[in-house]
């Protein structure tokens, strides 16, 4: 039987080069030749007890440009320079194996890999492949402006909030207590008119990864970040925004994707949440089949009839997606759909499940240069049974083009669309799609309405009420909470201490939880052993350099009682 090995192909003319073998080190670093613009990493042979292989492309300052993971079910990764904005001529590929019985090398010595024999004579000089030193090295961060946040020729910038500019500062590490980020997730909206050519998406610029949100204005400065060569296994998701959190049964939800500090896509893109004891389990290596590529601004919805999660769209730097990935929660296997029909690549759209079909509305789509990326006002429907996209005939007063809006299915016959963004305008209007008539209508509301916003969270609380919380208004992250009553068409603002932290790009769902366990903000008098329906808020960012990984819960009963 063929021995296990990890191989890399550098460029289009170079043959595969073995980086890790069954008898060698569990970690290696390879200098990518300056002429190489494509890297392919793959495994060969039986995995045995090995869990995964973590891969990073690092820049000259040893900060990750992009990351990926090989598993027994996802055995190949590829990168191209045009996809990664910070790819320079001083790139290294770092590969680390987890699990198995590989022999760990002596990190105090440096050993050259035998790669000359794999390099054609007419190509560039042989690769310098060195094993990493085991000691953690302090990251070197330049204060000068680099190429990381340069605008494209059309004046647009990928995954950056409209109306904003990017501030570059020294990344910091969260210390004990509260910290102050070196920069904002979103930048000021003062130059909104100047940024018309900016991509109509939102991106959280580099900041610090925070476990819990700040509870007061007092913050302390933290030390300069370190880039460790090896990190301990995570027991909960890293801080992020732009992810999805999708319930699959009464006590389980699946977290997919997201982006964290320094605009890096999360190394831990998939987690399983069990609300019985509020525990997290890393789930990427549990699933078979081709996992979705790292992304933000995608959607994930669950179909209870087929017991499958449908992941659609999103973006990754300059790459846009219109693919559909399906996770069967019974067999725990991924499949990618080869769909018929046409749907554009979209990000920051809304996706609602109705009678087994996906209703995709709005979102950002890429336009050819020199035009900036634009927002959509179209409705697309995906039929999983036929694997086909189609556009229905829709009448009435439909919403204007937008992205970052919310959509709630109410009473299995109406979709309520709120807010969103289309540079340089932020919305707080409401539209309703009658799913029987396929007719849009503007909703005239009463009461104090939420201010204009996008990237907010929303969740259905009852047959007649849904909630809006947080978001981004073009200048700041928001912390306010509103409940809408579809019978009275009225807004009511509610104030609860658990929902007082400004955040945007977060996830909100409602699930059942076990009263045996007390969670963030839970009352002392909750009956032990009782099952209650609760609102769960995860992640997001606060426009002050913080990315959250906290999980806040509020009893739905308390929310409804606050009206």
C-alpha positions, 0 to 999 in steps of 0.5 A: 500500500502506498505510504502517506505523503503530502505533496505540493506543485509550485507553478504549472511546470513543476512536478509534485514535490513531497513535503511530509512523509509517513516517517518524517517531520510533522511540520515544514516551511517551503519558500515559494519561488518568486516566479510561481503564481499558483500552488497546489497542495494534496495528499496521497496514501492512507490517512490512518489516524491522521486528522488534518493538515493545516496549510498557510501561505505567509507573507514576508512578515510571517503573517498568513495571506490565506489558509486551508486544510486538508482532511481525509475527505478534502485531499486537495487545495489550490491557490492563485496569486490573483485571488490573494491581494497580499501575495508578494515575491516573499511567500512561504508555504507552512504545512502542519500535520495534526494526529497520527504518529509522525516523528517530530523533528528537532526544532533546534536544527534546520534541515534541507529537504531533498527537492533538487531532483524534482525541479526541472533544469529550465525552471527557477532555482530549487526550492529552499524547504526548511523545517520551522523552528519550534520556538514562537517568533514574534511577528514583525509588523510594518507601520508603513502602508503596503500593498495589502489594502491597495485599491483595484484599478476601478477604485474598488476594494474587495470585502470592505464596507462601502463608504469606508477606507482601510486603516492599517495599524499594528495588530495586537493580541487581546490581553487579560481584561478589555483591550482597545483595537488598533483600528476600526472594523468599518471606517468613517462614512464621511467620504461616502460620496467619494467611495461610490466605486467601492464594492458594495460588500462589507469587510472587517479590516484587521483587528483583534480576535476577542473572546468576549465583547467589552462590557465597559468603555474602559480598555487597556492596551495590549502587547504586540501580536505574536505569530506562533508556529504551533497553536493549541487546538481550539475548544470554541470558534475563533472571533469572526464576522460574516459567518452563518449559524444554522440550526438543524434540530432542537438542540444543534446548530452548525457554524460555517465560514467567516473572516477574522483579524487582518481580513484573514479567513478563519482556520476553523471554518466549521463548528457544531454547537450543542445547546444542551450543554452549550458546547462546541465541537470542531466539525470540518474533519467530521464531514466527508466530501468536498467542503465549501471553500473559505468565504464570507457573505454566504448563506446557509439554510436548513431544510427539515424535510430532507435534513440538509443544509444548503450553502450558497454564494459568498466571496473570498477576496477577489473571488465570487461564488454562485455554487451550491453546497449541500451538507446531509446532516444524517450521513454527514457528507458534503456534495456540490450541486451541478445546477442548471439555469443561471444565477450570478455570483452573489454575496451578502444576499438573503436566502429563505427556505420555502416549501423545499426551495431556496429564495435568494434576494438581492446581494452584491455581484461583481461587474467587469472593470471599470464598473464598480460592483453593484447590488441586485434587486432580483429574486432567484429560486433554486429547486433542489429536486431538479437542481435548477435555478429559475427567476419567477414572475414577481409583481408589485412594488419590489425593493430597490437593489441592496445587500446586507439586508435581512429576510424573515419567513413569517407564517409560511406565506410571507417574507419580510425584507428589512434594511440593507445597503447600496452605496452610498445609501443605507436603508430602513424600509420594509417590504413584504413578499406574498409567497402565494401571489408572488407580489411585493408590497411596501410595508407602512409601519408605525412606532419607532423604526430602527435607524438605517442599517445593514449587516444586522441580525434577525430572527423569528420570535413567534408567528407574528413577531420577528427581531432586528438587532445591531448592524452597521449604519455607515459609521458605527456598529449598532447595539439597539434591538427592535421587534416587529409585529406583522399584525399591527405593522408596528415597531417596538424598541426593547432594551435588555442588558444582554443585547447592549454590545454594538456588533455587526456581521453577527449571527442570530438564531432561536433554539431550545436550551436546557435549564440545567445550564446557566448561560450569559445573561441568564436569570438566577431563577430559571427552573433547572431542567426546564426547556426554554426557547432562547435567542442566541447571538454569536460573533460579529465585530464592533467597529473598534477592532474587535472580532467576537467569539462569544455566545450570548443567550436571551429567553424569547419569553423575556424579549416578548415580555419587554414589548 
